Amino acid sequence: MDIDLLMTLADRIGVFVFALSGGIAAVRKEMDLFGVIVLAFLPAVGGGTLRDIILDAPVFWLTDTISLWLATAGGVFAFFFYKFIEEFKPLRWADAVGLALFAMTGAQKAAELGHNFVIILIMGVMAASAGGLIRDVVANRDPLLLKEDIYATAALLGALIYATLWFLGVESWIAFAAGFAAAFVLRALAIIFKLKAPKARL
């Protein structure tokens, strides 16, 4: 299996898992099937869509319609199998993989389009977490991104490592792998040890 095929497969998994997270949020809010599917789309393709619009690049799902079908499938699956998904603890690990992967695809796209260090960081974080932020706002939940849970911070770390290696002239796939590993490990540590970022004391 070549690296491009492997990354495509991982990207598909990320879209589906993020769609599940949106679908679950909608079911908790007692939305109907249409509402569940709509909310599933937001984390699945929202971050990537915003990334492409800002970078003035073709929106990825206009040609990659498989992503749309996977997002729909994630919403439908969440609607009918909500209780099963809630009890399936490994789902959060798959979500961690999706987070790290989307952070890298966002950072990589910005880098390959010739943008500077800061833009690469912003696009990495945006691709990984903006869709989830929109999901939480639409579902009237406290946005995970704006709370102390280590989530977007993991995406930022991964994008930072990717951008650093990129500008040092390291091959793109090595930078991608290193950034992915860093983002995933930090998110994994947060899950295992319930790590949280500091917040102001009232």
HUPEWO-V90717 format. One line per field, one symbol per residue. burial: + if it has 24 or more other ideal C-beta (glycine too) atoms within 12 Angstrom, else -. A space follows every 50 residues. Layout:
# HUPEWO-V90717
burial = ???
This chain:
# HUPEWO-V90717
burial = ---------+++++++++++++++++++--+---++++++++++++++++ ++--+-+--++-----++-++++++++++--+--+-----++-+++++++ +++++++++++---+---++++++++++++++++++-++-+-+++---++ ++++++++++++++++-----+--++++++++++++++-++--------- --
